[in-house]
Amino acid sequence: MSAPAPDSRLPHADGVDGATGATGATGATGATGSAEAEKPVPVGLVNVANALTVARICLVPVFVVCLAQGGTGWRLAALAAFGGASLTDFLDGQLARKRGLVTDFGKIADPIADKALTGAALITLSVIGELPVWVTALILVRELGITALRFAVIRRGVIAASQGGKLKTLLQIIAICLYVLPPSFGLPVLIREVVMGAALVVTLVTGADYVIRAVRMIQKPA
């Protein structure tokens, strides 16, 4: 992620004094000094936003190990790991934008961390037999396909996240949390299935929307 650069266009210098040229020299010096003062300070790679993104990636194997162990205690630990990782997804973006901590590393690492967390959760739930494989397959194909599509059209522009995309992410997080919740808590199976079904529908619909927007972007004259 790179911070938006301020307008670096220099103001027009005042006219040169025909007799001495002093005014023109001063104006040029002032313009140069102004440009140097306005030059943005590079954002360091090590900052709180990137640290949160890395922490989310590190929590993925912790979550998988805890969930695979089984048992109420391990399930609660897995839920805590997933919940904490999901929270960093919200915080790192907010901090990066508000504090100007957007870096190229963050642009690449953030979506990778998101897909790794969600993908690991869905795959693990399918491996332990609690989520149908076809549900996991559909969601992963959509997520990976749209990510690849975004990179494919990035020279023509960025496909901005829609409100539907944000709803998709929220529903996926809630659905996964419901599936990870220990069975001893007595949550009706129907509730988690309905939420996961809603997450799947929104995931596929928003995926189709991204494809349509990408096609329009490609067809638009350069």
mmCIF file of the C-alpha atoms, coordinates in Angstrom:
data_MODEL
# 
_entry.id   MODEL 
# 
loop_
_atom_site.group_PDB 
_atom_site.id 
_atom_site.type_symbol 
_atom_site.label_atom_id 
_atom_site.label_alt_id 
_atom_site.label_comp_id 
_atom_site.label_asym_id 
_atom_site.label_entity_id 
_atom_site.label_seq_id 
_atom_site.pdbx_PDB_ins_code 
_atom_site.Cartn_x 
_atom_site.Cartn_y 
_atom_site.Cartn_z 
_atom_site.occupancy 
_atom_site.B_iso_or_equiv 
_atom_site.pdbx_formal_charge 
_atom_site.auth_seq_id 
_atom_site.auth_comp_id 
_atom_site.auth_asym_id 
_atom_site.auth_atom_id 
_atom_site.pdbx_PDB_model_num 
ATOM 1   C CA . MET A 1 1   ? 0.000   0.000   0.000   1.00 0.00 ? 1   MET A CA 1 
ATOM 2   C CA . SER A 1 2   ? 1.437   3.404   -0.886  1.00 0.00 ? 2   SER A CA 1 
ATOM 3   C CA . ALA A 1 3   ? 0.270   6.642   0.677   1.00 0.00 ? 3   ALA A CA 1 
ATOM 4   C CA . PRO A 1 4   ? -1.506  9.022   -1.677  1.00 0.00 ? 4   PRO A CA 1 
ATOM 5   C CA . ALA A 1 5   ? 1.035   11.620  -2.782  1.00 0.00 ? 5   ALA A CA 1 
ATOM 6   C CA . PRO A 1 6   ? 0.110   15.265  -2.305  1.00 0.00 ? 6   PRO A CA 1 
ATOM 7   C CA . ASP A 1 7   ? -0.265  17.511  -5.306  1.00 0.00 ? 7   ASP A CA 1 
ATOM 8   C CA . SER A 1 8   ? 3.325   18.205  -6.289  1.00 0.00 ? 8   SER A CA 1 
ATOM 9   C CA . ARG A 1 9   ? 2.538   20.627  -9.067  1.00 0.00 ? 9   ARG A CA 1 
ATOM 10  C CA . LEU A 1 10  ? 4.495   23.836  -8.501  1.00 0.00 ? 10  LEU A CA 1 
ATOM 11  C CA . PRO A 1 11  ? 2.842   27.275  -8.655  1.00 0.00 ? 11  PRO A CA 1 
ATOM 12  C CA . HIS A 1 12  ? 3.901   29.446  -11.536 1.00 0.00 ? 12  HIS A CA 1 
ATOM 13  C CA . ALA A 1 13  ? 6.911   31.629  -10.598 1.00 0.00 ? 13  ALA A CA 1 
ATOM 14  C CA . ASP A 1 14  ? 6.505   35.387  -10.628 1.00 0.00 ? 14  ASP A CA 1 
ATOM 15  C CA . GLY A 1 15  ? 7.846   37.319  -13.605 1.00 0.00 ? 15  GLY A CA 1 
ATOM 16  C CA . VAL A 1 16  ? 11.555  38.107  -13.744 1.00 0.00 ? 16  VAL A CA 1 
ATOM 17  C CA . ASP A 1 17  ? 12.637  41.654  -12.912 1.00 0.00 ? 17  ASP A CA 1 
ATOM 18  C CA . GLY A 1 18  ? 13.928  42.981  -16.221 1.00 0.00 ? 18  GLY A CA 1 
ATOM 19  C CA . ALA A 1 19  ? 16.647  45.069  -14.581 1.00 0.00 ? 19  ALA A CA 1 
ATOM 20  C CA . THR A 1 20  ? 18.261  42.633  -12.159 1.00 0.00 ? 20  THR A CA 1 
ATOM 21  C CA . GLY A 1 21  ? 16.563  39.248  -12.511 1.00 0.00 ? 21  GLY A CA 1 
ATOM 22  C CA . ALA A 1 22  ? 16.592  39.017  -8.692  1.00 0.00 ? 22  ALA A CA 1 
ATOM 23  C CA . THR A 1 23  ? 12.887  38.453  -8.353  1.00 0.00 ? 23  THR A CA 1 
ATOM 24  C CA . GLY A 1 24  ? 12.965  35.535  -10.754 1.00 0.00 ? 24  GLY A CA 1 
ATOM 25  C CA . ALA A 1 25  ? 15.859  33.907  -8.897  1.00 0.00 ? 25  ALA A CA 1 
ATOM 26  C CA . THR A 1 26  ? 14.102  34.298  -5.578  1.00 0.00 ? 26  THR A CA 1 
ATOM 27  C CA . GLY A 1 27  ? 10.881  32.932  -7.029  1.00 0.00 ? 27  GLY A CA 1 
ATOM 28  C CA . ALA A 1 28  ? 12.659  29.885  -8.436  1.00 0.00 ? 28  ALA A CA 1 
ATOM 29  C CA . THR A 1 29  ? 14.375  29.242  -5.102  1.00 0.00 ? 29  THR A CA 1 
ATOM 30  C CA . GLY A 1 30  ? 11.087  29.594  -3.244  1.00 0.00 ? 30  GLY A CA 1 
ATOM 31  C CA . ALA A 1 31  ? 9.358   27.188  -5.604  1.00 0.00 ? 31  ALA A CA 1 
ATOM 32  C CA . THR A 1 32  ? 12.137  24.622  -5.183  1.00 0.00 ? 32  THR A CA 1 
ATOM 33  C CA . GLY A 1 33  ? 12.040  24.959  -1.410  1.00 0.00 ? 33  GLY A CA 1 
ATOM 34  C CA . SER A 1 34  ? 8.255   24.539  -1.463  1.00 0.00 ? 34  SER A CA 1 
ATOM 35  C CA . ALA A 1 35  ? 8.555   21.402  -3.568  1.00 0.00 ? 35  ALA A CA 1 
ATOM 36  C CA . GLU A 1 36  ? 11.100  19.935  -1.159  1.00 0.00 ? 36  GLU A CA 1 
ATOM 37  C CA . ALA A 1 37  ? 8.900   20.775  1.819   1.00 0.00 ? 37  ALA A CA 1 
ATOM 38  C CA . GLU A 1 38  ? 5.877   19.105  0.221   1.00 0.00 ? 38  GLU A CA 1 
ATOM 39  C CA . LYS A 1 39  ? 7.744   15.947  -0.774  1.00 0.00 ? 39  LYS A CA 1 
ATOM 40  C CA . PRO A 1 40  ? 6.030   13.043  1.055   1.00 0.00 ? 40  PRO A CA 1 
ATOM 41  C CA . VAL A 1 41  ? 8.038   11.125  3.607   1.00 0.00 ? 41  VAL A CA 1 
ATOM 42  C CA . PRO A 1 42  ? 8.317   7.431   2.583   1.00 0.00 ? 42  PRO A CA 1 
ATOM 43  C CA . VAL A 1 43  ? 6.309   5.072   4.781   1.00 0.00 ? 43  VAL A CA 1 
ATOM 44  C CA . GLY A 1 44  ? 8.496   2.520   6.537   1.00 0.00 ? 44  GLY A CA 1 
ATOM 45  C CA . LEU A 1 45  ? 7.872   -1.169  6.026   1.00 0.00 ? 45  LEU A CA 1 
ATOM 46  C CA . VAL A 1 46  ? 7.765   -1.747  9.775   1.00 0.00 ? 46  VAL A CA 1 
ATOM 47  C CA . ASN A 1 47  ? 4.591   -0.118  11.097  1.00 0.00 ? 47  ASN A CA 1 
ATOM 48  C CA . VAL A 1 48  ? 1.575   -1.083  13.182  1.00 0.00 ? 48  VAL A CA 1 
ATOM 49  C CA . ALA A 1 49  ? -0.698  -1.788  10.182  1.00 0.00 ? 49  ALA A CA 1 
ATOM 50  C CA . ASN A 1 50  ? 1.758   -4.221  8.589   1.00 0.00 ? 50  ASN A CA 1 
ATOM 51  C CA . ALA A 1 51  ? 2.435   -5.786  11.992  1.00 0.00 ? 51  ALA A CA 1 
ATOM 52  C CA . LEU A 1 52  ? -1.273  -6.562  12.356  1.00 0.00 ? 52  LEU A CA 1 
ATOM 53  C CA . THR A 1 53  ? -1.343  -8.110  8.880   1.00 0.00 ? 53  THR A CA 1 
ATOM 54  C CA . VAL A 1 54  ? 1.640   -10.336 9.730   1.00 0.00 ? 54  VAL A CA 1 
ATOM 55  C CA . ALA A 1 55  ? -0.005  -11.264 13.042  1.00 0.00 ? 55  ALA A CA 1 
ATOM 56  C CA . ARG A 1 56  ? -3.102  -12.394 11.133  1.00 0.00 ? 56  ARG A CA 1 
ATOM 57  C CA . ILE A 1 57  ? -0.983  -14.657 8.937   1.00 0.00 ? 57  ILE A CA 1 
ATOM 58  C CA . CYS A 1 58  ? 0.742   -16.109 12.024  1.00 0.00 ? 58  CYS A CA 1 
ATOM 59  C CA . LEU A 1 59  ? -2.611  -16.844 13.673  1.00 0.00 ? 59  LEU A CA 1 
ATOM 60  C CA . VAL A 1 60  ? -3.727  -19.038 10.753  1.00 0.00 ? 60  VAL A CA 1 
ATOM 61  C CA . PRO A 1 61  ? -1.692  -22.148 11.736  1.00 0.00 ? 61  PRO A CA 1 
ATOM 62  C CA . VAL A 1 62  ? -2.577  -21.577 15.401  1.00 0.00 ? 62  VAL A CA 1 
ATOM 63  C CA . PHE A 1 63  ? -6.265  -21.612 14.497  1.00 0.00 ? 63  PHE A CA 1 
ATOM 64  C CA . VAL A 1 64  ? -5.939  -24.736 12.336  1.00 0.00 ? 64  VAL A CA 1 
ATOM 65  C CA . VAL A 1 65  ? -4.056  -26.702 15.022  1.00 0.00 ? 65  VAL A CA 1 
ATOM 66  C CA . CYS A 1 66  ? -6.564  -25.770 17.733  1.00 0.00 ? 66  CYS A CA 1 
ATOM 67  C CA . LEU A 1 67  ? -9.575  -26.631 15.577  1.00 0.00 ? 67  LEU A CA 1 
ATOM 68  C CA . ALA A 1 68  ? -8.103  -29.960 14.487  1.00 0.00 ? 68  ALA A CA 1 
ATOM 69  C CA . GLN A 1 69  ? -7.518  -31.011 18.106  1.00 0.00 ? 69  GLN A CA 1 
ATOM 70  C CA . GLY A 1 70  ? -11.217 -31.127 18.936  1.00 0.00 ? 70  GLY A CA 1 
ATOM 71  C CA . GLY A 1 71  ? -12.747 -30.762 22.378  1.00 0.00 ? 71  GLY A CA 1 
ATOM 72  C CA . THR A 1 72  ? -14.460 -27.769 23.951  1.00 0.00 ? 72  THR A CA 1 
ATOM 73  C CA . GLY A 1 73  ? -11.277 -26.111 25.203  1.00 0.00 ? 73  GLY A CA 1 
ATOM 74  C CA . TRP A 1 74  ? -9.484  -26.406 21.869  1.00 0.00 ? 74  TRP A CA 1 
ATOM 75  C CA . ARG A 1 75  ? -12.588 -25.194 20.046  1.00 0.00 ? 75  ARG A CA 1 
ATOM 76  C CA . LEU A 1 76  ? -12.742 -22.083 22.199  1.00 0.00 ? 76  LEU A CA 1 
ATOM 77  C CA . ALA A 1 77  ? -9.038  -21.474 21.575  1.00 0.00 ? 77  ALA A CA 1 
ATOM 78  C CA . ALA A 1 78  ? -9.633  -21.828 17.831  1.00 0.00 ? 78  ALA A CA 1 
ATOM 79  C CA . LEU A 1 79  ? -12.565 -19.419 18.062  1.00 0.00 ? 79  LEU A CA 1 
ATOM 80  C CA . ALA A 1 80  ? -10.410 -16.899 19.923  1.00 0.00 ? 80  ALA A CA 1 
ATOM 81  C CA . ALA A 1 81  ? -7.632  -17.207 17.320  1.00 0.00 ? 81  ALA A CA 1 
ATOM 82  C CA . PHE A 1 82  ? -10.064 -16.777 14.429  1.00 0.00 ? 82  PHE A CA 1 
ATOM 83  C CA . GLY A 1 83  ? -11.852 -13.885 16.111  1.00 0.00 ? 83  GLY A CA 1 
ATOM 84  C CA . GLY A 1 84  ? -8.573  -12.130 16.891  1.00 0.00 ? 84  GLY A CA 1 
ATOM 85  C CA . ALA A 1 85  ? -7.306  -12.624 13.352  1.00 0.00 ? 85  ALA A CA 1 
ATOM 86  C CA . SER A 1 86  ? -10.573 -11.290 11.916  1.00 0.00 ? 86  SER A CA 1 
ATOM 87  C CA . LEU A 1 87  ? -10.301 -8.233  14.156  1.00 0.00 ? 87  LEU A CA 1 
ATOM 88  C CA . THR A 1 88  ? -6.835  -7.439  12.798  1.00 0.00 ? 88  THR A CA 1 
ATOM 89  C CA . ASP A 1 89  ? -8.360  -7.484  9.298   1.00 0.00 ? 89  ASP A CA 1 
ATOM 90  C CA . PHE A 1 90  ? -10.533 -4.534  10.300  1.00 0.00 ? 90  PHE A CA 1 
ATOM 91  C CA . LEU A 1 91  ? -7.899  -2.685  12.307  1.00 0.00 ? 91  LEU A CA 1 
ATOM 92  C CA . ASP A 1 92  ? -4.968  -2.811  9.872   1.00 0.00 ? 92  ASP A CA 1 
ATOM 93  C CA . GLY A 1 93  ? -6.962  -1.223  7.061   1.00 0.00 ? 93  GLY A CA 1 
ATOM 94  C CA . GLN A 1 94  ? -8.359  1.490   9.326   1.00 0.00 ? 94  GLN A CA 1 
ATOM 95  C CA . LEU A 1 95  ? -4.943  2.356   10.749  1.00 0.00 ? 95  LEU A CA 1 
ATOM 96  C CA . ALA A 1 96  ? -3.249  2.309   7.351   1.00 0.00 ? 96  ALA A CA 1 
ATOM 97  C CA . ARG A 1 97  ? -5.719  4.809   5.908   1.00 0.00 ? 97  ARG A CA 1 
ATOM 98  C CA . LYS A 1 98  ? -6.048  7.113   8.918   1.00 0.00 ? 98  LYS A CA 1 
ATOM 99  C CA . ARG A 1 99  ? -2.350  7.283   9.763   1.00 0.00 ? 99  ARG A CA 1 
ATOM 100 C CA . GLY A 1 100 ? -1.007  7.210   6.225   1.00 0.00 ? 100 GLY A CA 1 
ATOM 101 C CA . LEU A 1 101 ? 0.644   3.804   6.687   1.00 0.00 ? 101 LEU A CA 1 
ATOM 102 C CA . VAL A 1 102 ? -0.296  2.415   3.291   1.00 0.00 ? 102 VAL A CA 1 
ATOM 103 C CA . THR A 1 103 ? 2.602   0.406   1.794   1.00 0.00 ? 103 THR A CA 1 
ATOM 104 C CA . ASP A 1 104 ? 3.142   -1.846  -1.207  1.00 0.00 ? 104 ASP A CA 1 
ATOM 105 C CA . PHE A 1 105 ? 3.783   -4.730  1.192   1.00 0.00 ? 105 PHE A CA 1 
ATOM 106 C CA . GLY A 1 106 ? 0.401   -4.171  2.812   1.00 0.00 ? 106 GLY A CA 1 
ATOM 107 C CA . LYS A 1 107 ? -1.359  -4.078  -0.544  1.00 0.00 ? 107 LYS A CA 1 
ATOM 108 C CA . ILE A 1 108 ? -0.055  -7.555  -1.313  1.00 0.00 ? 108 ILE A CA 1 
ATOM 109 C CA . ALA A 1 109 ? 0.023   -9.118  2.160   1.00 0.00 ? 109 ALA A CA 1 
ATOM 110 C CA . ASP A 1 110 ? -3.421  -7.971  3.335   1.00 0.00 ? 110 ASP A CA 1 
ATOM 111 C CA . PRO A 1 111 ? -5.527  -9.858  0.748   1.00 0.00 ? 111 PRO A CA 1 
ATOM 112 C CA . ILE A 1 112 ? -3.221  -12.884 1.048   1.00 0.00 ? 112 ILE A CA 1 
ATOM 113 C CA . ALA A 1 113 ? -3.782  -12.909 4.816   1.00 0.00 ? 113 ALA A CA 1 
ATOM 114 C CA . ASP A 1 114 ? -7.545  -12.633 4.338   1.00 0.00 ? 114 ASP A CA 1 
ATOM 115 C CA . LYS A 1 115 ? -7.725  -15.519 1.875   1.00 0.00 ? 115 LYS A CA 1 
ATOM 116 C CA . ALA A 1 116 ? -5.358  -17.631 3.983   1.00 0.00 ? 116 ALA A CA 1 
ATOM 117 C CA . LEU A 1 117 ? -7.492  -17.206 7.103   1.00 0.00 ? 117 LEU A CA 1 
ATOM 118 C CA . THR A 1 118 ? -10.850 -17.871 5.448   1.00 0.00 ? 118 THR A CA 1 
ATOM 119 C CA . GLY A 1 119 ? -9.513  -20.641 3.229   1.00 0.00 ? 119 GLY A CA 1 
ATOM 120 C CA . ALA A 1 120 ? -7.773  -22.429 6.107   1.00 0.00 ? 120 ALA A CA 1 
ATOM 121 C CA . ALA A 1 121 ? -10.963 -22.282 8.187   1.00 0.00 ? 121 ALA A CA 1 
ATOM 122 C CA . LEU A 1 122 ? -13.186 -23.666 5.432   1.00 0.00 ? 122 LEU A CA 1 
ATOM 123 C CA . ILE A 1 123 ? -10.733 -26.393 4.430   1.00 0.00 ? 123 ILE A CA 1 
ATOM 124 C CA . THR A 1 124 ? -10.216 -27.519 8.034   1.00 0.00 ? 124 THR A CA 1 
ATOM 125 C CA . LEU A 1 125 ? -13.956 -27.628 8.676   1.00 0.00 ? 125 LEU A CA 1 
ATOM 126 C CA . SER A 1 126 ? -14.378 -29.794 5.559   1.00 0.00 ? 126 SER A CA 1 
ATOM 127 C CA . VAL A 1 127 ? -11.479 -32.088 6.527   1.00 0.00 ? 127 VAL A CA 1 
ATOM 128 C CA . ILE A 1 128 ? -12.998 -32.772 9.950   1.00 0.00 ? 128 ILE A CA 1 
ATOM 129 C CA . GLY A 1 129 ? -16.333 -33.478 8.271   1.00 0.00 ? 129 GLY A CA 1 
ATOM 130 C CA . GLU A 1 130 ? -18.375 -30.525 9.530   1.00 0.00 ? 130 GLU A CA 1 
ATOM 131 C CA . LEU A 1 131 ? -18.749 -28.557 6.294   1.00 0.00 ? 131 LEU A CA 1 
ATOM 132 C CA . PRO A 1 132 ? -19.598 -30.035 2.878   1.00 0.00 ? 132 PRO A CA 1 
ATOM 133 C CA . VAL A 1 133 ? -16.601 -30.039 0.543   1.00 0.00 ? 133 VAL A CA 1 
ATOM 134 C CA . TRP A 1 134 ? -18.616 -28.502 -2.289  1.00 0.00 ? 134 TRP A CA 1 
ATOM 135 C CA . VAL A 1 135 ? -19.354 -25.408 -0.170  1.00 0.00 ? 135 VAL A CA 1 
ATOM 136 C CA . THR A 1 136 ? -15.653 -24.919 0.531   1.00 0.00 ? 136 THR A CA 1 
ATOM 137 C CA . ALA A 1 137 ? -14.788 -25.516 -3.129  1.00 0.00 ? 137 ALA A CA 1 
ATOM 138 C CA . LEU A 1 138 ? -17.287 -22.946 -4.431  1.00 0.00 ? 138 LEU A CA 1 
ATOM 139 C CA . ILE A 1 139 ? -16.156 -20.251 -2.020  1.00 0.00 ? 139 ILE A CA 1 
ATOM 140 C CA . LEU A 1 140 ? -12.455 -20.853 -2.651  1.00 0.00 ? 140 LEU A CA 1 
ATOM 141 C CA . VAL A 1 141 ? -12.857 -20.896 -6.431  1.00 0.00 ? 141 VAL A CA 1 
ATOM 142 C CA . ARG A 1 142 ? -14.723 -17.600 -6.250  1.00 0.00 ? 142 ARG A CA 1 
ATOM 143 C CA . GLU A 1 143 ? -12.183 -15.963 -3.918  1.00 0.00 ? 143 GLU A CA 1 
ATOM 144 C CA . LEU A 1 144 ? -9.108  -17.076 -5.853  1.00 0.00 ? 144 LEU A CA 1 
ATOM 145 C CA . GLY A 1 145 ? -10.744 -16.358 -9.209  1.00 0.00 ? 145 GLY A CA 1 
ATOM 146 C CA . ILE A 1 146 ? -11.713 -12.793 -8.301  1.00 0.00 ? 146 ILE A CA 1 
ATOM 147 C CA . THR A 1 147 ? -8.262  -12.127 -6.836  1.00 0.00 ? 147 THR A CA 1 
ATOM 148 C CA . ALA A 1 148 ? -6.664  -13.293 -10.084 1.00 0.00 ? 148 ALA A CA 1 
ATOM 149 C CA . LEU A 1 149 ? -9.151  -11.195 -12.076 1.00 0.00 ? 149 LEU A CA 1 
ATOM 150 C CA . ARG A 1 150 ? -8.264  -8.068  -10.117 1.00 0.00 ? 150 ARG A CA 1 
ATOM 151 C CA . PHE A 1 151 ? -4.584  -8.534  -10.872 1.00 0.00 ? 151 PHE A CA 1 
ATOM 152 C CA . ALA A 1 152 ? -5.376  -9.222  -14.547 1.00 0.00 ? 152 ALA A CA 1 
ATOM 153 C CA . VAL A 1 153 ? -7.133  -5.866  -15.039 1.00 0.00 ? 153 VAL A CA 1 
ATOM 154 C CA . ILE A 1 154 ? -5.056  -3.791  -12.621 1.00 0.00 ? 154 ILE A CA 1 
ATOM 155 C CA . ARG A 1 155 ? -3.447  -1.844  -15.522 1.00 0.00 ? 155 ARG A CA 1 
ATOM 156 C CA . ARG A 1 156 ? -6.863  -0.567  -16.521 1.00 0.00 ? 156 ARG A CA 1 
ATOM 157 C CA . GLY A 1 157 ? -7.897  0.311   -13.000 1.00 0.00 ? 157 GLY A CA 1 
ATOM 158 C CA . VAL A 1 158 ? -8.732  -1.034  -9.570  1.00 0.00 ? 158 VAL A CA 1 
ATOM 159 C CA . ILE A 1 159 ? -12.007 -2.875  -8.991  1.00 0.00 ? 159 ILE A CA 1 
ATOM 160 C CA . ALA A 1 160 ? -13.099 -1.271  -5.736  1.00 0.00 ? 160 ALA A CA 1 
ATOM 161 C CA . ALA A 1 161 ? -14.683 -3.368  -3.013  1.00 0.00 ? 161 ALA A CA 1 
ATOM 162 C CA . SER A 1 162 ? -18.465 -3.051  -3.049  1.00 0.00 ? 162 SER A CA 1 
ATOM 163 C CA . GLN A 1 163 ? -20.893 -3.033  -0.141  1.00 0.00 ? 163 GLN A CA 1 
ATOM 164 C CA . GLY A 1 164 ? -21.871 -6.546  -1.205  1.00 0.00 ? 164 GLY A CA 1 
ATOM 165 C CA . GLY A 1 165 ? -18.236 -7.595  -0.879  1.00 0.00 ? 165 GLY A CA 1 
ATOM 166 C CA . LYS A 1 166 ? -18.096 -6.243  2.664   1.00 0.00 ? 166 LYS A CA 1 
ATOM 167 C CA . LEU A 1 167 ? -21.344 -8.068  3.522   1.00 0.00 ? 167 LEU A CA 1 
ATOM 168 C CA . LYS A 1 168 ? -19.847 -11.247 2.053   1.00 0.00 ? 168 LYS A CA 1 
ATOM 169 C CA . THR A 1 169 ? -16.813 -11.001 4.302   1.00 0.00 ? 169 THR A CA 1 
ATOM 170 C CA . LEU A 1 170 ? -18.953 -10.348 7.378   1.00 0.00 ? 170 LEU A CA 1 
ATOM 171 C CA . LEU A 1 171 ? -21.265 -13.297 6.671   1.00 0.00 ? 171 LEU A CA 1 
ATOM 172 C CA . GLN A 1 172 ? -18.328 -15.622 6.071   1.00 0.00 ? 172 GLN A CA 1 
ATOM 173 C CA . ILE A 1 173 ? -16.737 -14.631 9.386   1.00 0.00 ? 173 ILE A CA 1 
ATOM 174 C CA . ILE A 1 174 ? -19.992 -15.099 11.309  1.00 0.00 ? 174 ILE A CA 1 
ATOM 175 C CA . ALA A 1 175 ? -20.713 -18.436 9.628   1.00 0.00 ? 175 ALA A CA 1 
ATOM 176 C CA . ILE A 1 176 ? -17.224 -19.785 10.354  1.00 0.00 ? 176 ILE A CA 1 
ATOM 177 C CA . CYS A 1 177 ? -17.465 -18.661 13.975  1.00 0.00 ? 177 CYS A CA 1 
ATOM 178 C CA . LEU A 1 178 ? -20.777 -20.518 14.331  1.00 0.00 ? 178 LEU A CA 1 
ATOM 179 C CA . TYR A 1 179 ? -19.226 -23.686 12.897  1.00 0.00 ? 179 TYR A CA 1 
ATOM 180 C CA . VAL A 1 180 ? -16.191 -23.423 15.179  1.00 0.00 ? 180 VAL A CA 1 
ATOM 181 C CA . LEU A 1 181 ? -18.342 -22.892 18.260  1.00 0.00 ? 181 LEU A CA 1 
ATOM 182 C CA . PRO A 1 182 ? -18.190 -26.048 20.465  1.00 0.00 ? 182 PRO A CA 1 
ATOM 183 C CA . PRO A 1 183 ? -21.165 -28.403 19.959  1.00 0.00 ? 183 PRO A CA 1 
ATOM 184 C CA . SER A 1 184 ? -21.605 -28.466 23.735  1.00 0.00 ? 184 SER A CA 1 
ATOM 185 C CA . PHE A 1 185 ? -22.954 -24.927 23.505  1.00 0.00 ? 185 PHE A CA 1 
ATOM 186 C CA . GLY A 1 186 ? -26.109 -26.380 21.981  1.00 0.00 ? 186 GLY A CA 1 
ATOM 187 C CA . LEU A 1 187 ? -26.368 -24.109 18.931  1.00 0.00 ? 187 LEU A CA 1 
ATOM 188 C CA . PRO A 1 188 ? -28.946 -25.573 16.522  1.00 0.00 ? 188 PRO A CA 1 
ATOM 189 C CA . VAL A 1 189 ? -27.277 -26.923 13.380  1.00 0.00 ? 189 VAL A CA 1 
ATOM 190 C CA . LEU A 1 190 ? -29.913 -25.218 11.227  1.00 0.00 ? 190 LEU A CA 1 
ATOM 191 C CA . ILE A 1 191 ? -28.775 -21.744 12.339  1.00 0.00 ? 191 ILE A CA 1 
ATOM 192 C CA . ARG A 1 192 ? -25.180 -22.180 11.251  1.00 0.00 ? 192 ARG A CA 1 
ATOM 193 C CA . GLU A 1 193 ? -26.277 -23.826 7.990   1.00 0.00 ? 193 GLU A CA 1 
ATOM 194 C CA . VAL A 1 194 ? -28.608 -20.935 7.164   1.00 0.00 ? 194 VAL A CA 1 
ATOM 195 C CA . VAL A 1 195 ? -25.895 -18.348 7.842   1.00 0.00 ? 195 VAL A CA 1 
ATOM 196 C CA . MET A 1 196 ? -23.346 -20.295 5.795   1.00 0.00 ? 196 MET A CA 1 
ATOM 197 C CA . GLY A 1 197 ? -25.915 -20.640 3.002   1.00 0.00 ? 197 GLY A CA 1 
ATOM 198 C CA . ALA A 1 198 ? -26.458 -16.882 3.015   1.00 0.00 ? 198 ALA A CA 1 
ATOM 199 C CA . ALA A 1 199 ? -22.683 -16.336 2.959   1.00 0.00 ? 199 ALA A CA 1 
ATOM 200 C CA . LEU A 1 200 ? -22.359 -18.697 -0.012  1.00 0.00 ? 200 LEU A CA 1 
ATOM 201 C CA . VAL A 1 201 ? -25.113 -16.964 -1.994  1.00 0.00 ? 201 VAL A CA 1 
ATOM 202 C CA . VAL A 1 202 ? -23.690 -13.476 -1.369  1.00 0.00 ? 202 VAL A CA 1 
ATOM 203 C CA . THR A 1 203 ? -20.194 -14.757 -2.201  1.00 0.00 ? 203 THR A CA 1 
ATOM 204 C CA . LEU A 1 204 ? -21.310 -16.072 -5.603  1.00 0.00 ? 204 LEU A CA 1 
ATOM 205 C CA . VAL A 1 205 ? -23.500 -13.049 -6.428  1.00 0.00 ? 205 VAL A CA 1 
ATOM 206 C CA . THR A 1 206 ? -20.755 -10.549 -5.616  1.00 0.00 ? 206 THR A CA 1 
ATOM 207 C CA . GLY A 1 207 ? -18.313 -12.684 -7.591  1.00 0.00 ? 207 GLY A CA 1 
ATOM 208 C CA . ALA A 1 208 ? -20.542 -12.393 -10.649 1.00 0.00 ? 208 ALA A CA 1 
ATOM 209 C CA . ASP A 1 209 ? -20.755 -8.625  -10.068 1.00 0.00 ? 209 ASP A CA 1 
ATOM 210 C CA . TYR A 1 210 ? -16.952 -8.346  -10.046 1.00 0.00 ? 210 TYR A CA 1 
ATOM 211 C CA . VAL A 1 211 ? -16.744 -10.284 -13.318 1.00 0.00 ? 211 VAL A CA 1 
ATOM 212 C CA . ILE A 1 212 ? -19.269 -7.948  -14.972 1.00 0.00 ? 212 ILE A CA 1 
ATOM 213 C CA . ARG A 1 213 ? -17.404 -4.861  -13.744 1.00 0.00 ? 213 ARG A CA 1 
ATOM 214 C CA . ALA A 1 214 ? -14.097 -6.277  -14.980 1.00 0.00 ? 214 ALA A CA 1 
ATOM 215 C CA . VAL A 1 215 ? -15.533 -6.991  -18.442 1.00 0.00 ? 215 VAL A CA 1 
ATOM 216 C CA . ARG A 1 216 ? -16.882 -3.438  -18.670 1.00 0.00 ? 216 ARG A CA 1 
ATOM 217 C CA . MET A 1 217 ? -13.496 -2.096  -17.622 1.00 0.00 ? 217 MET A CA 1 
ATOM 218 C CA . ILE A 1 218 ? -11.754 -4.130  -20.331 1.00 0.00 ? 218 ILE A CA 1 
ATOM 219 C CA . GLN A 1 219 ? -14.219 -3.055  -23.018 1.00 0.00 ? 219 GLN A CA 1 
ATOM 220 C CA . LYS A 1 220 ? -13.916 0.630   -22.106 1.00 0.00 ? 220 LYS A CA 1 
ATOM 221 C CA . PRO A 1 221 ? -11.670 2.503   -24.560 1.00 0.00 ? 221 PRO A CA 1 
ATOM 222 C CA . ALA A 1 222 ? -8.248  3.254   -23.057 1.00 0.00 ? 222 ALA A CA 1 
# 
